[in-house]
Amino acid sequence: MWTVVYIAANRLQSDNIKKLLCREGILADSRPAGVSMLGDGLYEILVLESEAEEATSVLCHNITGV
């Protein structure tokens, strides 16, 4: 089962977060989640439920670089 671990503000941020997670060996996907205030869409970042804790840890340690 897929689990949302982050909501990206736009497609570029979504792509960067997916690349970061993939570099760490975590399978990641994204899907549109609505429209942000800036006009670009919001994106949910999803990982397998079994990797959600690891993905959250990776994001917490690297989110300023995304």
Biopython code that builds the backbone (N, CA, C, O; Angstrom):
import numpy as np
from Bio.PDB.StructureBuilder import StructureBuilder

atoms = [
    (1, "MET", "N", (0.838, -1.171, 0.000)),
    (1, "MET", "CA", (0.000, 0.000, 0.000)),
    (1, "MET", "C", (0.894, 1.249, 0.000)),
    (1, "MET", "O", (1.931, 1.283, 0.663)),
    (2, "TRP", "N", (0.482, 2.253, -0.740)),
    (2, "TRP", "CA", (1.218, 3.509, -0.831)),
    (2, "TRP", "C", (0.762, 4.466, 0.270)),
    (2, "TRP", "O", (-0.412, 4.499, 0.636)),
    (3, "THR", "N", (1.714, 5.243, 0.787)),
    (3, "THR", "CA", (1.440, 6.187, 1.870)),
    (3, "THR", "C", (2.016, 7.553, 1.512)),
    (3, "THR", "O", (3.135, 7.647, 1.007)),
    (4, "VAL", "N", (1.254, 8.604, 1.772)),
    (4, "VAL", "CA", (1.733, 9.968, 1.534)),
    (4, "VAL", "C", (2.688, 10.355, 2.660)),
    (4, "VAL", "O", (2.347, 10.246, 3.838)),
    (5, "VAL", "N", (3.890, 10.811, 2.288)),
    (5, "VAL", "CA", (4.870, 11.232, 3.288)),
    (5, "VAL", "C", (5.193, 12.723, 3.200)),
    (5, "VAL", "O", (5.847, 13.270, 4.088)),
    (6, "TYR", "N", (4.735, 13.384, 2.129)),
    (6, "TYR", "CA", (5.042, 14.808, 1.969)),
    (6, "TYR", "C", (4.101, 15.399, 0.930)),
    (6, "TYR", "O", (3.646, 14.703, 0.022)),
    (7, "ILE", "N", (3.813, 16.693, 1.073)),
    (7, "ILE", "CA", (3.049, 17.421, 0.049)),
    (7, "ILE", "C", (3.969, 18.503, -0.501)),
    (7, "ILE", "O", (4.337, 19.441, 0.205)),
    (8, "ALA", "N", (4.329, 18.361, -1.758)),
    (8, "ALA", "CA", (5.219, 19.318, -2.416)),
    (8, "ALA", "C", (4.420, 20.509, -2.940)),
    (8, "ALA", "O", (3.266, 20.370, -3.345)),
    (9, "ALA", "N", (5.049, 21.672, -2.926)),
    (9, "ALA", "CA", (4.383, 22.907, -3.329)),
    (9, "ALA", "C", (4.216, 23.040, -4.836)),
    (9, "ALA", "O", (3.368, 23.799, -5.306)),
    (10, "ASN", "N", (5.033, 22.296, -5.602)),
    (10, "ASN", "CA", (4.945, 22.381, -7.060)),
    (10, "ASN", "C", (5.615, 21.157, -7.681)),
    (10, "ASN", "O", (6.186, 20.326, -6.975)),
    (11, "ARG", "N", (5.542, 21.058, -8.979)),
    (11, "ARG", "CA", (6.078, 19.885, -9.685)),
    (11, "ARG", "C", (7.602, 19.773, -9.556)),
    (11, "ARG", "O", (8.130, 18.674, -9.384)),
    (12, "LEU", "N", (8.297, 20.891, -9.636)),
    (12, "LEU", "CA", (9.757, 20.864, -9.508)),
    (12, "LEU", "C", (10.173, 20.312, -8.149)),
    (12, "LEU", "O", (11.056, 19.459, -8.069)),
    (13, "GLN", "N", (9.546, 20.791, -7.093)),
    (13, "GLN", "CA", (9.869, 20.283, -5.759)),
    (13, "GLN", "C", (9.524, 18.795, -5.664)),
    (13, "GLN", "O", (10.275, 18.017, -5.075)),
    (14, "SER", "N", (8.401, 18.408, -6.239)),
    (14, "SER", "CA", (8.008, 17.003, -6.250)),
    (14, "SER", "C", (9.070, 16.137, -6.927)),
    (14, "SER", "O", (9.458, 15.094, -6.401)),
    (15, "ASP", "N", (9.528, 16.569, -8.078)),
    (15, "ASP", "CA", (10.557, 15.818, -8.803)),
    (15, "ASP", "C", (11.848, 15.721, -8.005)),
    (15, "ASP", "O", (12.479, 14.664, -7.974)),
    (16, "ASN", "N", (12.250, 16.816, -7.355)),
    (16, "ASN", "CA", (13.472, 16.814, -6.561)),
    (16, "ASN", "C", (13.357, 15.880, -5.360)),
    (16, "ASN", "O", (14.320, 15.190, -5.024)),
    (17, "ILE", "N", (12.216, 15.848, -4.722)),
    (17, "ILE", "CA", (12.024, 14.961, -3.568)),
    (17, "ILE", "C", (12.016, 13.505, -4.017)),
    (17, "ILE", "O", (12.601, 12.652, -3.351)),
    (18, "LYS", "N", (11.364, 13.211, -5.133)),
    (18, "LYS", "CA", (11.381, 11.843, -5.651)),
    (18, "LYS", "C", (12.802, 11.397, -5.969)),
    (18, "LYS", "O", (13.170, 10.261, -5.670)),
    (19, "LYS", "N", (13.608, 12.271, -6.570)),
    (19, "LYS", "CA", (15.004, 11.938, -6.878)),
    (19, "LYS", "C", (15.796, 11.676, -5.600)),
    (19, "LYS", "O", (16.581, 10.729, -5.532)),
    (20, "LEU", "N", (15.589, 12.510, -4.596)),
    (20, "LEU", "CA", (16.274, 12.334, -3.314)),
    (20, "LEU", "C", (15.937, 10.970, -2.714)),
    (20, "LEU", "O", (16.834, 10.233, -2.304)),
    (21, "LEU", "N", (14.669, 10.639, -2.663)),
    (21, "LEU", "CA", (14.262, 9.363, -2.082)),
    (21, "LEU", "C", (14.803, 8.190, -2.894)),
    (21, "LEU", "O", (15.235, 7.190, -2.321)),
    (22, "CYS", "N", (14.786, 8.301, -4.212)),
    (22, "CYS", "CA", (15.320, 7.230, -5.063)),
    (22, "CYS", "C", (16.820, 7.030, -4.855)),
    (22, "CYS", "O", (17.302, 5.898, -4.852)),
    (23, "ARG", "N", (17.559, 8.132, -4.679)),
    (23, "ARG", "CA", (19.008, 8.027, -4.388)),
    (23, "ARG", "C", (19.251, 7.272, -3.089)),
    (23, "ARG", "O", (20.285, 6.625, -2.927)),
    (24, "GLU", "N", (18.300, 7.353, -2.167)),
    (24, "GLU", "CA", (18.418, 6.658, -0.886)),
    (24, "GLU", "C", (17.854, 5.237, -0.945)),
    (24, "GLU", "O", (17.790, 4.545, 0.071)),
    (25, "GLY", "N", (17.444, 4.810, -2.145)),
    (25, "GLY", "CA", (16.950, 3.451, -2.327)),
    (25, "GLY", "C", (15.485, 3.267, -1.959)),
    (25, "GLY", "O", (15.044, 2.145, -1.711)),
    (26, "ILE", "N", (14.732, 4.356, -1.923)),
    (26, "ILE", "CA", (13.314, 4.300, -1.565)),
    (26, "ILE", "C", (12.484, 4.536, -2.819)),
    (26, "ILE", "O", (12.646, 5.550, -3.498)),
    (27, "LEU", "N", (11.605, 3.605, -3.121)),
    (27, "LEU", "CA", (10.710, 3.739, -4.258)),
    (27, "LEU", "C", (9.694, 4.837, -3.953)),
    (27, "LEU", "O", (8.998, 4.769, -2.941)),
    (28, "ALA", "N", (9.603, 5.846, -4.817)),
    (28, "ALA", "CA", (8.715, 6.981, -4.583)),
    (28, "ALA", "C", (7.925, 7.306, -5.838)),
    (28, "ALA", "O", (8.374, 7.063, -6.958)),
    (29, "ASP", "N", (6.745, 7.858, -5.628)),
    (29, "ASP", "CA", (5.892, 8.290, -6.726)),
    (29, "ASP", "C", (5.228, 9.593, -6.293)),
    (29, "ASP", "O", (5.318, 9.985, -5.130)),
    (30, "SER", "N", (4.565, 10.257, -7.226)),
    (30, "SER", "CA", (3.833, 11.477, -6.866)),
    (30, "SER", "C", (2.536, 11.522, -7.654)),
    (30, "SER", "O", (2.389, 10.879, -8.693)),
    (31, "ARG", "N", (1.605, 12.299, -7.131)),
    (31, "ARG", "CA", (0.337, 12.495, -7.827)),
    (31, "ARG", "C", (-0.181, 13.889, -7.512)),
    (31, "ARG", "O", (0.059, 14.407, -6.422)),
    (32, "PRO", "N", (-0.882, 14.493, -8.443)),
    (32, "PRO", "CA", (-1.445, 15.829, -8.202)),
    (32, "PRO", "C", (-2.403, 15.800, -7.019)),
    (32, "PRO", "O", (-3.144, 14.838, -6.821)),
    (33, "ALA", "N", (-2.372, 16.887, -6.230)),
    (33, "ALA", "CA", (-3.209, 16.937, -5.029)),
    (33, "ALA", "C", (-4.009, 18.218, -4.922)),
    (33, "ALA", "O", (-4.673, 18.439, -3.909)),
    (34, "GLY", "N", (-3.968, 19.068, -5.932)),
    (34, "GLY", "CA", (-4.716, 20.316, -5.875)),
    (34, "GLY", "C", (-3.891, 21.460, -6.424)),
    (34, "GLY", "O", (-2.818, 21.260, -6.994)),
    (35, "VAL", "N", (-4.407, 22.656, -6.242)),
    (35, "VAL", "CA", (-3.736, 23.854, -6.747)),
    (35, "VAL", "C", (-3.236, 24.674, -5.573)),
    (35, "VAL", "O", (-3.971, 24.906, -4.614)),
    (36, "SER", "N", (-1.983, 25.113, -5.645)),
    (36, "SER", "CA", (-1.418, 25.946, -4.591)),
    (36, "SER", "C", (-1.748, 27.409, -4.841)),
    (36, "SER", "O", (-2.288, 27.762, -5.889)),
    (37, "MET", "N", (-1.423, 28.249, -3.882)),
    (37, "MET", "CA", (-1.668, 29.687, -3.996)),
    (37, "MET", "C", (-0.876, 30.309, -5.144)),
    (37, "MET", "O", (-1.267, 31.344, -5.683)),
    (38, "LEU", "N", (0.240, 29.674, -5.518)),
    (38, "LEU", "CA", (1.096, 30.212, -6.570)),
    (38, "LEU", "C", (0.635, 29.802, -7.963)),
    (38, "LEU", "O", (1.217, 30.228, -8.960)),
    (39, "GLY", "N", (-0.404, 28.978, -8.035)),
    (39, "GLY", "CA", (-0.931, 28.582, -9.332)),
    (39, "GLY", "C", (-0.461, 27.224, -9.808)),
    (39, "GLY", "O", (-1.181, 26.546, -10.541)),
    (40, "ASP", "N", (0.734, 26.811, -9.406)),
    (40, "ASP", "CA", (1.226, 25.484, -9.751)),
    (40, "ASP", "C", (0.530, 24.492, -8.822)),
    (40, "ASP", "O", (0.123, 24.847, -7.716)),
    (41, "GLY", "N", (0.400, 23.280, -9.268)),
    (41, "GLY", "CA", (-0.307, 22.298, -8.462)),
    (41, "GLY", "C", (0.500, 21.757, -7.300)),
    (41, "GLY", "O", (1.729, 21.704, -7.350)),
    (42, "LEU", "N", (-0.204, 21.356, -6.252)),
    (42, "LEU", "CA", (0.399, 20.630, -5.141)),
    (42, "LEU", "C", (0.535, 19.170, -5.556)),
    (42, "LEU", "O", (-0.255, 18.671, -6.358)),
    (43, "TYR", "N", (1.538, 18.485, -5.009)),
    (43, "TYR", "CA", (1.763, 17.084, -5.336)),
    (43, "TYR", "C", (2.003, 16.289, -4.064)),
    (43, "TYR", "O", (2.784, 16.694, -3.203)),
    (44, "GLU", "N", (1.321, 15.151, -3.952)),
    (44, "GLU", "CA", (1.565, 14.235, -2.848)),
    (44, "GLU", "C", (2.743, 13.341, -3.226)),
    (44, "GLU", "O", (2.806, 12.815, -4.337)),
    (45, "ILE", "N", (3.665, 13.178, -2.295)),
    (45, "ILE", "CA", (4.781, 12.251, -2.478)),
    (45, "ILE", "C", (4.410, 10.971, -1.747)),
    (45, "ILE", "O", (4.113, 10.984, -0.553)),
    (46, "LEU", "N", (4.432, 9.870, -2.480)),
    (46, "LEU", "CA", (4.023, 8.587, -1.922)),
    (46, "LEU", "C", (5.182, 7.598, -1.922)),
    (46, "LEU", "O", (6.011, 7.580, -2.831)),
    (47, "VAL", "N", (5.215, 6.784, -0.883)),
    (47, "VAL", "CA", (6.184, 5.686, -0.786)),
    (47, "VAL", "C", (5.426, 4.460, -0.294)),
    (47, "VAL", "O", (4.301, 4.562, 0.195)),
    (48, "LEU", "N", (6.052, 3.323, -0.429)),
    (48, "LEU", "CA", (5.442, 2.111, 0.107)),
    (48, "LEU", "C", (5.332, 2.245, 1.629)),
    (48, "LEU", "O", (6.219, 2.796, 2.282)),
    (49, "GLU", "N", (4.249, 1.740, 2.170)),
    (49, "GLU", "CA", (4.010, 1.856, 3.605)),
    (49, "GLU", "C", (5.190, 1.307, 4.420)),
    (49, "GLU", "O", (5.529, 1.851, 5.471)),
    (50, "SER", "N", (5.802, 0.246, 3.936)),
    (50, "SER", "CA", (6.924, -0.370, 4.643)),
    (50, "SER", "C", (8.167, 0.522, 4.666)),
    (50, "SER", "O", (9.069, 0.302, 5.475)),
    (51, "GLU", "N", (8.224, 1.533, 3.780)),
    (51, "GLU", "CA", (9.374, 2.442, 3.720)),
    (51, "GLU", "C", (9.046, 3.851, 4.210)),
    (51, "GLU", "O", (9.886, 4.747, 4.122)),
    (52, "ALA", "N", (7.841, 4.053, 4.723)),
    (52, "ALA", "CA", (7.388, 5.393, 5.119)),
    (52, "ALA", "C", (8.244, 5.993, 6.225)),
    (52, "ALA", "O", (8.589, 7.173, 6.161)),
    (53, "GLU", "N", (8.588, 5.216, 7.222)),
    (53, "GLU", "CA", (9.388, 5.734, 8.331)),
    (53, "GLU", "C", (10.777, 6.155, 7.856)),
    (53, "GLU", "O", (11.273, 7.215, 8.236)),
    (54, "GLU", "N", (11.397, 5.329, 7.033)),
    (54, "GLU", "CA", (12.715, 5.661, 6.487)),
    (54, "GLU", "C", (12.636, 6.897, 5.594)),
    (54, "GLU", "O", (13.502, 7.770, 5.662)),
    (55, "ALA", "N", (11.612, 6.974, 4.766)),
    (55, "ALA", "CA", (11.440, 8.125, 3.878)),
    (55, "ALA", "C", (11.263, 9.410, 4.672)),
    (55, "ALA", "O", (11.841, 10.441, 4.327)),
    (56, "THR", "N", (10.471, 9.352, 5.731)),
    (56, "THR", "CA", (10.263, 10.526, 6.579)),
    (56, "THR", "C", (11.571, 10.968, 7.211)),
    (56, "THR", "O", (11.845, 12.165, 7.302)),
    (57, "SER", "N", (12.368, 10.025, 7.644)),
    (57, "SER", "CA", (13.671, 10.352, 8.225)),
    (57, "SER", "C", (14.578, 11.017, 7.196)),
    (57, "SER", "O", (15.239, 12.011, 7.499)),
    (58, "VAL", "N", (14.613, 10.474, 5.979)),
    (58, "VAL", "CA", (15.425, 11.065, 4.908)),
    (58, "VAL", "C", (14.973, 12.493, 4.635)),
    (58, "VAL", "O", (15.802, 13.393, 4.503)),
    (59, "LEU", "N", (13.674, 12.703, 4.550)),
    (59, "LEU", "CA", (13.147, 14.043, 4.287)),
    (59, "LEU", "C", (13.489, 15.014, 5.414)),
    (59, "LEU", "O", (13.860, 16.159, 5.155)),
    (60, "CYS", "N", (13.368, 14.568, 6.654)),
    (60, "CYS", "CA", (13.672, 15.425, 7.803)),
    (60, "CYS", "C", (15.134, 15.882, 7.797)),
    (60, "CYS", "O", (15.440, 17.003, 8.205)),
    (61, "HIS", "N", (16.024, 15.018, 7.337)),
    (61, "HIS", "CA", (17.443, 15.338, 7.334)),
    (61, "HIS", "C", (17.885, 16.123, 6.088)),
    (61, "HIS", "O", (18.969, 16.706, 6.078)),
    (62, "ASN", "N", (17.056, 16.138, 5.050)),
    (62, "ASN", "CA", (17.479, 16.733, 3.779)),
    (62, "ASN", "C", (16.540, 17.761, 3.199)),
    (62, "ASN", "O", (16.805, 18.279, 2.114)),
    (63, "ILE", "N", (15.468, 18.074, 3.867)),
    (63, "ILE", "CA", (14.429, 18.890, 3.256)),
    (63, "ILE", "C", (14.904, 20.291, 2.883)),
    (63, "ILE", "O", (14.367, 20.855, 1.929)),
    (64, "THR", "N", (15.859, 20.878, 3.561)),
    (64, "THR", "CA", (16.333, 22.219, 3.207)),
    (64, "THR", "C", (17.061, 22.214, 1.878)),
    (64, "THR", "O", (17.161, 23.257, 1.231)),
    (65, "GLY", "N", (17.577, 21.058, 1.449)),
    (65, "GLY", "CA", (18.293, 20.975, 0.191)),
    (65, "GLY", "C", (17.418, 20.644, -0.995)),
    (65, "GLY", "O", (17.918, 20.487, -2.108)),
    (66, "VAL", "N", (16.102, 20.534, -0.776)),
    (66, "VAL", "CA", (15.194, 20.149, -1.866)),
    (66, "VAL", "C", (14.711, 21.369, -2.598)),
    (66, "VAL", "O", (13.938, 21.252, -3.549)),
]
sb = StructureBuilder()
sb.init_structure("model")
sb.init_model(0)
sb.init_chain("A")
sb.init_seg("    ")
for serial, (resi, resn, name, xyz) in enumerate(atoms, 1):
    if name == "N":
        sb.init_residue(resn, " ", resi, " ")
    sb.init_atom(name, np.array(xyz, "f"), 0.0, 1.0, " ", f" {name:<3s}", serial, name[0])
structure = sb.get_structure()
